[in-house]
Amino acid sequence: MPANLLTAKFCSAVSEPGKHRDGDGLELRVSPTLSKSWVLRVRFRGRRPEIGLGSFPNVSLAEARDKARKVREAARGGTDPRTALKPQGAAHRGAVTFKQAAHEFIDIKSPEWRNDKHAQQWTNTLNTYAFPVIGDVRVAGVSLEHIEQILRPICLTKTETASRVRSRIENVLSYAAVRGYRDREAFNPAQWRGNLEHVFPAKGKVHKVRHHAAMPYKQVPMFMAELREKSSLSAKALELAVLTTSRDNMICGARSEEFDGDLWTVPGERMKNGKEHRIPLGPRALEILASIECEIDGFIFPGARGGFSNNALRQFLQNVMGQPYTPHGFRSRFKDWAVETTDFAGDISEAQLAHTIPNSTQAAYERGDKLEKRRELMLAWEAFCGGA
């Protein structure tokens, strides 16, 4: 069977969704949102299970081929290929790298996270900042010097990112200690209190808040007219997000069972405040939903790991529509439009954005979600977006 059909250049450049075969069961899969992952099909006991070998470019073409070779050899020797790449036994514990421990931790903990965005963020930040320094270092050997090497370049310019990277490294090292990959009594060099707080400035001392880049609301109708000329699934997802004032993950994970007539009920696990949120739908929003025919596994906007990647809308807005803004910014512009051009009370638009009421006493009395008043507001917003 032909092998080594792909090239590293092709893997980086390919933007056509589908399966791209390297040969001998290995293929690069490109999702509708253009995320890429390696999958190997290998014969074992009369079946051909699919073995995930990681995402591209986290796993390069050469690494994917090496992993595939090891899995095939294991299968030929009678070992379940699904466990072939996992460390086995005490003899392997001391050789586990930080990257291996991190991927194990993400796989174990991701089911309890609220949505796929968390797992993606974990992988992205570690791949960008930690793996180049300690990815191939034995997790038992990660030291304070390593942590400083990772955080020093970003501690002042990317304070929030540095804080998250540090916290994630600390969690991986703690997990490694529990698993026996690292001495349980060893100090965790990524710990902040009593350790890194004496080495780096506190995040709050240097952090400057940066708001999501947002299009001026007066430009929204013209932009929406251009957007409606696009027929792609990404265009429909973005338009629906604007019309419903939704966050990215609310749209990207939307499932058909959440929609009932002109009402969309978003479950609490996809809401920032953890509470179920009802969204009234106008005629254009319903028209968009009716035009979608590629629903897969219940997802309105299907992607490689279920729904769209949470970066899909940003990439479409910036790369395809050529706008230097973020999808989230449309929420703030909706608020500006509501305050400056309508007579609706401020609490109606706040309820539509699902913002938590900061005053606990007020929150205790305001238990309703103001659905009918929000319906009127959303019809006005949809009319504005349509140029009416």
Helices and strands as residue ranges (DSSP letters): H 8-13, E 18-23, E 26-30, E 36-41, E 50-56, H 61-76, G 81-83, H 90-93, H 98-109, G 110-112, H 116-125, I 126-130, H 131-134, G 139-141, H 144-151, H 159-179, G 196-198, H 203-206, G 217-219, H 220-228, H 233-243, H 248-252, G 256-258, E 259-260, E 263-266, G 268-270, E 277-280, H 283-291, E 302-303, E 306-307, H 312-315, I 316-320, H 329-341, H 346-352, H 360-365, H 371-385
